[in-house]
Amino acid sequence: MSDKIFVSAEEVARKAGVSRSAVSRAFTAGASIAPETRRKVMEAAEALGYHVNHLARGLMRNESGIVCLVVSDMGTPYRSALIKALTQQLQNAGKIAMLVNTDRSDERVDMALRQAIRYRADASIVLSGMPDKSLVDLCVRNGQRLVLINRNDEHQGPLRINLDEDDTAQSVVTAFLRAGCRRLAFANSEAGTPSLMAREVGFVAAAREQGLDVTVERFGPTGYESGKVLAQRLMTRRERPDAVFCVTDLVALGFMDAARHQFSLSIPDDLCVVGFDDIPQAAWNSYDLTTFAQPIEEIAAAAVAWLMSDDVGQSQSLRLNAPFVWRRSVRSA
């Protein structure tokens, strides 16, 4: 197998019979060059298989065009949908996405962010709630623009995009009360990320405003199997809840399956359930889950628009609403 050999601009210039600078101008938008010279350059480039080295050109301008996506739990429906939206928005803006897959340990996220710096990434978008605040400072100090999604840091410099968890909590409590539910529970994982804990705290506070206590149960990672265990724990209590707010849709789906198949409960007649994320499976007939839709396209558009703006060094916070998606896992008023 022969080694890949990249064609240089000098080779294109020799074949076209023009100067090296003429080749550069031919591939620079708006540059002054005679039409006949441009034609010769393009024909030579096509014949040789030449492509502009945008990385080298960007580094000369101290701009690589690379945006690093720091991601954990890529296999979850919500996270994969967000990655899809972000990469599409970045490509439309002429940027290249570098995807770094991390687990939930700070050490791995540390390695990912340092790798982005070594590749001279212009910016990083952190989709994980776990990186230590000192790591965020490291990116800012190295000149990276930074977008933090679903984090509560108070750093100077990044764009922080979060959801209005208080509005979500009020909507869930209102829905449960109108359905006649009074024994409320919250099913959470043990991930402890800022967004998940904010959802729990907001729901408990909203219920207390209505004079109701909330039974909180936490278990394992944020996934389907944890939802099944959470249902087993809550449904075997002396006083079963009649309404459960699950921290994500995946947890809710596992919870519903365990409640129906292991405890013979009817949803929503015996038990009302609400999730969060509005993943595709939530709309399946077997679940028909009432939930909140993550504003994925809005998050992606806001992140990329800020990265492309001139607001360098200006911290911004954006709080978005997650629309309530009413289906059949909650009784009608």
C-alpha positions in Angstrom: 0.0 0.0 0.0 1.5 3.3 -1.1 1.7 6.2 1.4 -0.7 9.1 0.8 1.0 12.1 -0.7 -0.6 15.5 -0.5 -0.2 17.8 -3.5 1.3 21.2 -2.6 0.4 24.6 -4.0 3.9 24.8 -5.5 3.1 21.7 -7.7 -0.1 23.3 -8.8 1.7 26.5 -9.7 4.3 24.7 -11.8 1.6 22.7 -13.7 -0.5 25.8 -14.4 2.6 27.9 -15.3 1.7 30.6 -12.7 3.2 31.9 -9.5 2.7 30.4 -6.0 0.8 33.5 -4.9 -1.5 33.2 -7.9 -2.6 29.7 -6.6 -3.3 31.2 -3.2 -5.4 34.1 -4.7 -7.3 31.6 -6.8 -8.5 29.8 -3.7 -9.1 33.0 -1.6 -12.6 34.4 -1.8 -12.6 38.0 -3.1 -8.9 38.0 -4.0 -7.8 39.8 -7.2 -6.9 37.4 -10.0 -7.4 37.4 -13.8 -10.2 35.0 -15.0 -7.8 33.2 -17.3 -5.2 32.7 -14.5 -7.9 31.3 -12.2 -9.0 28.9 -14.9 -5.5 27.6 -15.3 -5.1 27.1 -11.6 -8.4 25.3 -11.2 -7.7 22.9 -14.1 -4.2 22.1 -12.7 -5.7 21.6 -9.2 -8.3 19.3 -10.5 -5.8 17.3 -12.5 -3.4 16.9 -9.5 -6.1 16.3 -6.9 -5.1 19.4 -4.9 -7.1 20.6 -1.9 -6.4 23.7 0.1 -4.8 23.0 3.5 -7.4 24.9 5.6 -5.8 23.8 8.9 -2.4 25.3 7.9 -4.1 28.4 6.6 -6.2 28.8 9.8 -3.2 28.4 12.0 -1.5 31.2 10.2 -4.5 33.3 11.2 -4.4 31.9 14.7 -7.8 30.2 13.9 -8.2 26.5 13.2 -12.0 26.4 12.6 -12.2 23.4 15.0 -14.8 23.3 17.7 -14.5 20.5 20.2 -17.7 18.7 21.5 -16.9 17.2 24.9 -19.6 14.5 25.3 -20.5 11.7 27.7 -23.4 9.2 27.3 -23.5 9.6 23.6 -25.7 6.5 23.2 -28.7 8.2 24.9 -31.4 9.4 22.5 -31.3 13.0 23.8 -27.5 13.3 23.7 -27.2 11.9 20.2 -30.0 14.2 18.9 -28.1 17.2 20.4 -24.8 16.1 18.9 -26.6 15.8 15.5 -28.0 19.3 15.8 -24.8 20.9 16.9 -22.7 19.2 14.2 -25.2 20.3 11.5 -25.1 23.9 12.8 -21.3 23.9 12.9 -21.0 22.5 9.4 -23.4 25.2 8.1 -21.2 27.8 9.7 -18.0 26.4 8.1 -16.6 24.9 11.2 -15.2 21.4 11.9 -16.5 19.4 14.9 -14.0 17.4 16.9 -16.0 14.9 19.0 -14.3 13.8 22.3 -16.1 10.9 24.0 -15.6 10.9 27.8 -17.0 9.0 30.7 -18.2 10.7 33.9 -14.9 11.0 35.7 -13.2 14.4 35.9 -9.8 12.9 34.9 -11.2 11.8 31.5 -12.9 15.1 30.9 -9.6 16.8 31.8 -7.8 14.8 29.2 -10.4 15.7 26.6 -10.2 19.4 27.2 -6.4 19.4 27.1 -6.5 17.5 23.9 -8.7 20.1 22.4 -6.2 22.8 23.4 -3.3 20.8 21.8 -5.2 20.7 18.5 -5.7 24.4 18.7 -9.4 24.2 18.8 -11.0 27.6 18.6 -13.8 26.6 21.0 -15.3 23.8 23.1 -18.9 23.0 23.7 -19.2 21.0 26.9 -22.3 18.7 26.9 -21.4 17.0 30.2 -22.2 18.3 33.6 -19.2 16.9 35.3 -15.9 18.8 34.3 -14.3 20.6 37.3 -14.5 24.4 37.2 -10.7 24.7 37.0 -10.8 22.9 33.7 -13.2 25.4 32.3 -10.8 28.2 33.4 -8.0 26.3 31.6 -9.9 26.5 28.3 -10.7 30.2 28.8 -7.1 31.0 29.7 -5.9 29.3 26.5 -8.0 31.5 24.4 -10.9 29.1 23.7 -14.4 30.3 23.5 -16.6 28.0 25.6 -20.2 27.0 25.7 -21.5 25.2 28.7 -24.8 23.3 28.4 -26.8 22.5 31.5 -24.2 23.7 34.0 -24.3 26.2 36.8 -20.7 27.6 36.7 -20.2 31.3 37.4 -17.0 31.7 35.2 -16.2 34.8 33.3 -16.2 34.3 29.6 -18.4 31.3 28.6 -21.9 31.1 27.3 -24.1 29.1 29.7 -27.2 27.5 28.3 -29.6 26.1 30.9 -33.3 25.2 31.1 -35.9 26.9 33.3 -36.4 24.1 35.8 -38.7 26.2 38.0 -41.2 26.6 35.2 -41.0 22.9 34.5 -41.6 22.0 38.2 -44.7 24.3 38.5 -46.2 22.7 35.3 -45.7 19.1 36.6 -47.1 19.8 40.1 -50.1 21.6 38.5 -50.7 18.6 36.2 -50.6 16.1 39.0 -52.9 18.2 41.2 -55.5 18.5 38.4 -55.3 14.8 38.0 -56.3 14.4 41.6 -52.8 13.1 42.7 -51.6 13.9 46.2 -48.8 11.4 47.0 -46.0 12.7 44.8 -42.5 11.1 44.2 -39.4 12.1 42.2 -37.3 9.3 40.6 -33.7 10.4 40.1 -30.4 8.8 39.2 -27.2 9.1 41.3 -25.4 11.0 38.5 -25.8 14.3 40.5 -25.3 16.6 37.5 -26.4 20.2 38.0 -29.4 19.9 35.6 -30.7 16.7 37.2 -30.4 18.0 40.7 -32.0 21.3 39.7 -35.0 19.4 38.3 -35.3 17.5 41.7 -34.9 20.6 43.8 -37.4 22.6 41.7 -40.1 19.9 41.9 -39.8 19.4 45.6 -40.0 23.2 46.2 -43.0 23.6 43.9 -44.8 20.7 45.6 -44.1 22.2 49.1 -45.7 25.5 47.9 -48.9 23.5 47.5 -48.5 21.9 50.9 -47.4 18.5 49.6 -44.3 16.5 50.5 -42.3 14.6 47.8 -40.7 11.2 48.3 -37.3 11.3 46.5 -35.6 8.1 45.4 -32.2 7.9 43.7 -30.5 5.0 42.1 -27.7 4.2 39.6 -27.0 5.8 36.2 -29.5 7.8 34.3 -31.1 5.0 32.2 -33.9 2.5 31.6 -32.7 -0.1 34.1 -32.4 2.4 36.9 -36.0 3.4 36.2 -37.1 -0.2 36.8 -35.2 -0.3 40.1 -36.7 3.0 41.2 -40.2 1.7 40.5 -39.5 -1.4 42.6 -38.3 0.8 45.5 -41.2 3.3 45.4 -44.0 0.8 44.6 -43.0 -1.4 47.6 -43.4 1.4 50.1 -46.2 1.3 52.7 -47.7 4.3 51.0 -47.3 4.1 47.3 -47.1 7.3 45.3 -49.9 8.1 42.9 -47.8 10.4 40.7 -44.1 10.2 39.8 -41.9 12.8 38.0 -39.0 10.9 36.5 -35.8 12.9 35.9 -35.5 11.7 32.2 -37.6 9.9 29.7 -35.3 6.8 29.8 -35.8 6.5 33.5 -39.6 7.0 33.0 -39.8 4.2 30.4 -38.2 1.7 32.8 -40.3 3.0 35.6 -43.5 2.5 33.6 -42.6 -1.0 32.5 -41.9 -2.1 36.0 -45.0 -0.5 37.4 -47.2 -2.2 34.8 -45.6 -5.6 34.5 -44.3 -6.2 38.0 -47.0 -4.5 40.0 -50.0 -4.7 37.7 -50.6 -1.0 37.8 -52.6 0.8 35.2 -51.1 4.1 33.8 -52.6 6.7 34.2 -55.6 5.2 36.2 -53.5 3.9 39.2 -50.4 6.0 38.6 -49.5 9.2 36.7 -46.0 9.5 35.3 -44.1 12.4 33.7 -40.7 12.3 32.1 -38.3 14.8 30.6 -36.5 15.1 27.2 -39.2 14.0 24.7 -37.1 11.3 23.2 -38.7 9.5 20.2 -39.6 6.4 22.3 -41.7 8.6 24.6 -44.3 8.9 21.8 -44.5 5.2 21.1 -48.0 3.8 21.7 -46.8 1.5 24.4 -45.7 4.5 26.5 -47.5 7.6 25.3 -45.4 9.5 27.9 -46.3 13.0 29.1 -43.0 14.8 29.1 -41.0 18.0 28.4 -39.3 18.6 25.1 -35.7 19.5 25.2 -35.3 22.6 22.9 -32.5 20.9 21.0 -32.5 23.0 17.8 -32.7 26.2 19.9 -29.8 25.1 22.0 -27.6 24.3 19.0 -28.5 27.4 17.1 -27.8 29.6 20.2 -24.4 27.9 20.9 -23.1 28.3 17.3 -24.5 31.8 16.8 -22.6 32.9 20.0 -19.4 31.2 18.8 -19.6 33.1 15.5 -20.3 36.4 17.1 -17.9 39.2 18.1 -18.8 39.0 21.8 -15.3 37.6 22.8 -14.7 37.5 26.5 -18.3 38.5 27.3 -20.1 36.0 29.6 -23.7 35.3 28.7 -26.4 33.2 30.3 -29.3 31.9 28.3 -32.3 30.2 30.0 -34.6 28.3 27.7 -38.1 26.8 28.2 -38.8 23.1 27.7 -42.3 22.9 26.2 -44.8 20.6 28.0 -45.8 17.7 25.7 -49.1 16.3 26.9 -49.8 12.6 26.2 -51.7 9.9 28.1 -49.5 9.0 31.1 -51.3 11.6 33.2 -55.0 11.6 33.8 -57.1 14.5 32.4 -58.4 17.0 34.8 
